[in-house]
């Protein structure tokens, strides 16, 4: 495991299971909400992913299973790749409470075994702030490309690069030049929900934030065909960007891109 991924693992295993129970409810309680309306639990991603029945989905950095489990309820065969054992615990308990199965691989995403998982998935899906945990976008996107079957689709939703210069999502992370390209140390995502003394105890994460051109060029450079880019408003301010979703395909060898 790379040094910075090991560092991020420490941060994401610090009180994470207890945090999810407080934030989302006990797995059994959350499961009842998902079972009542799994498409609603997926939010906008249901439309991007499309019909789930019988397809294989790789959920990258799938965290506590809040999207993987609804996908499984809708009929997908889901494999989560994530670094946190606490996340894994909550996700597997949530899946069990929903009466579905997910495969949860506890691993460094950069070291996914492509001998085992390469070319296996119809959809690679990630959301909610993933890319900034990886320092080399080209390496990351090559792995995403390798996971997909020919004709497969990547759905990548993340924080808008505008959040580099203005904290539109109120994540309490430092702002910087849009073109700043260095790695930096910062709080993990959940630290802001704790009191100041506990907050100081959280291990730090190692971040690298990107411009749109860096992300798009990494997608194209990995061999994807770029299909769509949508920008979404900040969670509580419709006038500024907060998130984006990009869709890209792995071309079929039997057809033109």
C-alpha positions as CSV (number, residue, x, y, z in Angstrom):
1,X,0.0,0.0,0.0
2,X,1.4,3.4,-0.9
3,X,2.5,5.6,2.0
4,X,-0.2,8.2,1.3
5,X,-3.0,5.6,1.0
6,X,-1.8,4.1,4.3
7,X,-2.1,7.6,5.8
8,X,-5.6,8.0,4.4
9,X,-6.6,4.6,5.7
10,X,-5.8,5.7,9.3
11,X,-8.0,8.7,8.9
12,X,-10.9,6.8,7.4
13,X,-10.8,4.2,10.2
14,X,-10.9,6.7,13.0
15,X,-14.3,6.3,14.7
16,X,-15.9,5.8,11.2
17,X,-18.3,3.0,12.1
18,X,-19.7,5.0,15.1
19,X,-19.9,8.1,12.9
20,X,-22.0,6.3,10.3
21,X,-24.3,5.0,13.0
22,X,-24.8,8.5,14.3
23,X,-25.1,10.2,10.8
24,X,-27.1,7.6,8.9
25,X,-28.7,5.6,11.7
26,X,-28.0,2.0,12.8
27,X,-27.8,-0.3,9.8
28,X,-31.2,-1.9,10.4
29,X,-32.8,1.5,10.5
30,X,-31.1,2.7,7.4
31,X,-32.0,-0.5,5.6
32,X,-35.7,0.2,6.1
33,X,-35.3,3.5,4.4
34,X,-33.4,2.0,1.4
35,X,-35.9,-0.9,1.0
36,X,-38.8,1.6,0.9
37,X,-37.2,3.5,-2.1
38,X,-33.8,2.3,-3.3
39,X,-33.9,4.7,-6.3
40,X,-34.4,7.7,-4.1
41,X,-31.3,6.6,-2.0
42,X,-29.3,6.7,-5.3
43,X,-30.4,10.3,-6.0
44,X,-29.3,11.5,-9.5
45,X,-27.1,8.5,-10.0
46,X,-30.0,6.3,-10.8
47,X,-30.5,8.0,-14.1
48,X,-26.8,8.0,-14.9
49,X,-26.4,4.3,-14.2
50,X,-29.6,3.2,-15.8
51,X,-31.3,-0.2,-15.3
52,X,-29.4,-2.2,-12.6
53,X,-30.9,-5.7,-13.0
54,X,-28.2,-8.2,-13.7
55,X,-25.3,-5.8,-14.3
56,X,-21.9,-5.8,-12.5
57,X,-20.9,-2.5,-10.8
58,X,-17.6,-1.6,-9.3
59,X,-18.2,1.0,-6.6
60,X,-14.9,2.8,-6.1
61,X,-14.3,4.1,-2.6
62,X,-17.8,3.0,-1.8
63,X,-17.5,3.9,1.8
64,X,-20.3,2.8,4.1
65,X,-22.4,1.2,1.3
66,X,-24.9,4.0,1.1
67,X,-25.0,3.7,-2.7
68,X,-23.8,0.1,-3.2
69,X,-26.6,-1.4,-1.1
70,X,-29.4,0.4,-3.0
71,X,-27.8,-0.7,-6.3
72,X,-27.8,-4.3,-5.0
73,X,-31.5,-4.0,-3.9
74,X,-32.3,-2.9,-7.5
75,X,-30.6,-6.1,-8.8
76,X,-27.0,-5.2,-9.5
77,X,-24.1,-7.4,-8.6
78,X,-21.9,-4.9,-6.7
79,X,-18.3,-5.0,-5.7
80,X,-17.0,-2.2,-3.4
81,X,-13.4,-1.3,-3.4
82,X,-12.5,0.8,-0.3
83,X,-9.7,1.2,2.2
84,X,-11.5,1.4,5.5
85,X,-12.4,-1.6,7.6
86,X,-15.0,0.5,9.6
87,X,-16.7,1.4,6.3
88,X,-16.7,-2.2,5.3
89,X,-18.3,-3.2,8.6
90,X,-21.2,-0.8,8.3
91,X,-21.7,-1.6,4.6
92,X,-21.9,-5.4,5.1
93,X,-24.3,-5.0,8.1
94,X,-26.4,-2.6,6.0
95,X,-26.5,-5.1,3.1
96,X,-27.4,-8.0,5.4
97,X,-30.2,-5.9,6.9
98,X,-31.5,-5.2,3.4
99,X,-31.4,-8.9,2.5
100,X,-28.8,-8.5,-0.3
101,X,-25.2,-9.4,-0.8
102,X,-22.4,-7.1,-1.8
103,X,-18.7,-8.0,-2.3
104,X,-16.6,-5.6,-0.3
105,X,-12.9,-5.7,-1.1
106,X,-10.8,-4.0,1.5
107,X,-7.9,-2.7,-0.5
108,X,-5.8,0.1,-1.9
109,X,-7.7,1.1,-5.1
110,X,-4.4,1.7,-6.8
111,X,-3.5,-2.0,-6.2
112,X,-6.7,-3.7,-7.4
113,X,-5.8,-7.0,-8.9
114,X,-6.6,-6.6,-12.5
115,X,-5.8,-10.2,-13.1
116,X,-8.9,-11.0,-11.1
117,X,-11.1,-8.0,-11.7
118,X,-9.9,-6.6,-15.0
119,X,-12.6,-6.4,-17.7
120,X,-15.3,-7.7,-15.2
121,X,-17.6,-4.8,-14.8
122,X,-20.4,-3.1,-16.8
123,X,-20.2,0.1,-14.8
124,X,-17.5,1.7,-12.7
125,X,-19.1,4.2,-10.3
126,X,-17.8,6.7,-7.8
127,X,-19.3,9.7,-6.0
128,X,-19.0,12.1,-3.2
129,X,-15.4,13.2,-3.3
130,X,-13.0,10.4,-4.4
131,X,-10.5,11.9,-6.9
132,X,-8.7,14.1,-4.4
133,X,-7.4,11.1,-2.5
134,X,-5.3,10.0,-5.4
135,X,-2.2,11.9,-6.4
136,X,-1.9,10.6,-10.0
137,X,-5.1,11.0,-12.1
138,X,-3.6,9.2,-15.1
139,X,-2.8,6.1,-13.0
140,X,-6.2,6.2,-11.4
141,X,-8.1,6.4,-14.6
142,X,-6.1,3.6,-16.2
143,X,-7.2,1.3,-13.4
144,X,-10.8,2.4,-13.9
145,X,-10.5,1.7,-17.6
146,X,-9.0,-1.7,-16.8
147,X,-11.9,-2.7,-14.6
148,X,-14.5,-2.3,-17.3
149,X,-15.7,-4.7,-20.0
150,X,-15.5,-3.4,-23.6
151,X,-18.6,-1.2,-24.0
152,X,-18.7,-0.6,-20.2
153,X,-19.4,2.8,-18.7
154,X,-17.7,5.0,-16.0
155,X,-19.9,7.2,-13.9
156,X,-17.7,9.6,-12.0
157,X,-19.3,12.2,-9.8
158,X,-17.2,14.4,-7.6
159,X,-16.7,17.8,-6.0
160,X,-16.5,20.5,-8.6
161,X,-13.0,22.0,-9.1
162,X,-14.5,25.4,-8.3
163,X,-14.4,24.3,-4.7
164,X,-10.6,24.7,-4.9
165,X,-11.1,28.5,-4.8
166,X,-14.3,28.8,-2.9
167,X,-15.7,26.4,-0.3
168,X,-19.2,26.2,-1.8
169,X,-19.9,22.8,-0.2
170,X,-18.9,24.1,3.3
171,X,-16.5,21.2,3.8
172,X,-14.2,23.4,5.8
173,X,-11.2,22.5,3.7
174,X,-8.6,25.1,2.6
175,X,-9.1,27.1,-0.5
176,X,-6.2,27.7,-3.0
177,X,-5.3,28.8,-6.4
178,X,-7.4,27.0,-9.1
179,X,-4.1,25.9,-10.6
180,X,-2.5,24.7,-7.4
181,X,-1.2,21.2,-8.1
182,X,0.8,20.2,-5.0
183,X,-0.1,17.5,-2.5
184,X,-1.2,18.9,0.9
185,X,-2.3,17.6,4.3
186,X,-5.8,18.3,5.5
187,X,-8.6,17.1,7.7
188,X,-10.6,14.0,6.7
189,X,-14.2,14.7,5.6
190,X,-15.9,13.8,8.9
191,X,-13.7,15.7,11.3
192,X,-15.8,18.9,11.0
193,X,-18.7,17.0,12.7
194,X,-16.8,16.6,16.0
195,X,-15.9,18.9,18.8
196,X,-12.7,20.8,18.6
197,X,-10.7,18.6,21.0
198,X,-11.7,15.4,19.2
199,X,-11.1,17.1,15.8
200,X,-7.5,17.7,16.7
201,X,-7.0,13.9,17.3
202,X,-8.0,12.9,13.8
203,X,-5.3,11.6,11.5
204,X,-4.8,13.8,8.5
205,X,-5.5,12.9,4.9
206,X,-3.1,13.5,2.0
207,X,-4.9,15.4,-0.8
208,X,-4.3,16.5,-4.4
209,X,-7.0,18.6,-6.1
210,X,-7.5,18.9,-9.8
211,X,-8.6,21.3,-12.5
212,X,-11.3,20.1,-15.0
213,X,-8.7,19.9,-17.8
214,X,-6.5,17.5,-15.7
215,X,-9.4,15.2,-15.0
216,X,-10.8,15.2,-18.5
217,X,-7.4,14.7,-20.0
218,X,-6.7,11.7,-17.7
219,X,-10.0,10.1,-18.8
220,X,-9.2,10.5,-22.4
221,X,-5.6,9.5,-22.0
222,X,-6.7,6.2,-20.3
223,X,-8.5,5.2,-23.5
224,X,-12.1,6.3,-22.6
225,X,-14.5,7.9,-24.9
226,X,-15.8,11.0,-23.1
227,X,-19.6,11.2,-23.4
228,X,-21.0,13.8,-21.0
229,X,-20.2,16.3,-18.4
230,X,-22.9,17.8,-16.1
231,X,-22.3,20.4,-13.4
232,X,-24.5,20.5,-10.3
233,X,-25.2,23.4,-7.9
234,X,-23.8,23.5,-4.4
235,X,-26.0,21.7,-1.8
236,X,-27.5,24.9,-0.3
237,X,-26.7,27.5,-3.0
238,X,-28.1,27.1,-6.5
239,X,-26.1,29.9,-7.8
240,X,-22.6,28.3,-7.5
241,X,-21.2,25.0,-8.6
242,X,-20.7,22.2,-6.0
243,X,-20.4,18.9,-7.8
244,X,-20.1,17.5,-11.3
245,X,-20.7,14.1,-13.1
246,X,-18.8,12.9,-16.1
247,X,-19.7,9.9,-18.2
248,X,-17.2,8.0,-20.3
249,X,-17.3,4.7,-22.2
250,X,-14.7,2.0,-22.7
251,X,-14.9,1.4,-26.5
252,X,-15.9,-2.0,-27.9
253,X,-13.2,-3.5,-30.0
254,X,-15.8,-4.5,-32.5
255,X,-17.1,-1.0,-33.2
256,X,-15.9,2.5,-33.8
257,X,-15.6,4.8,-30.7
